[in-house]
Amino acid sequence: MKNNVKLQRVMRDKTQEELANAIGVSRQTIHAIERNKFVPSVQTALKLAGYFDLKVEELFELED
């Protein structure tokens, strides 16, 4: 699964720590998601999309 979490975070001038605190996960979780090392739970994906005011489909994309 591909995502543009890092792009959205950087565009809003937020650190991984700030984003993590805002959605209730660890900074390491954000780091792993951004590097495509971890696929977030549905709950975390929804929280991220809500934080960025995007649809989940705009933030995450299934790879072929």
MODA-V45714 format. One record per backbone hydrogen bond with DSSP energy under -0.5 kcal/mol. CO is the residue of the C=O (numbers start at 1). NH is the residue of the N-H. If there is no record, write none. Layout:
co/nh
CO/NH
CO/NH
This chain:
co/nh
2/61
4/8
5/9
6/10
7/11
8/12
9/14
10/13
15/19
16/20
17/21
18/22
19/23
20/24
20/25
26/30
27/31
28/32
29/33
30/34
31/35
32/37
32/38
33/36
38/40
41/45
42/46
43/47
44/48
45/49
46/50
47/51
48/52
49/53
49/54
50/53
55/58
55/59
56/59
56/60
59/4
61/2
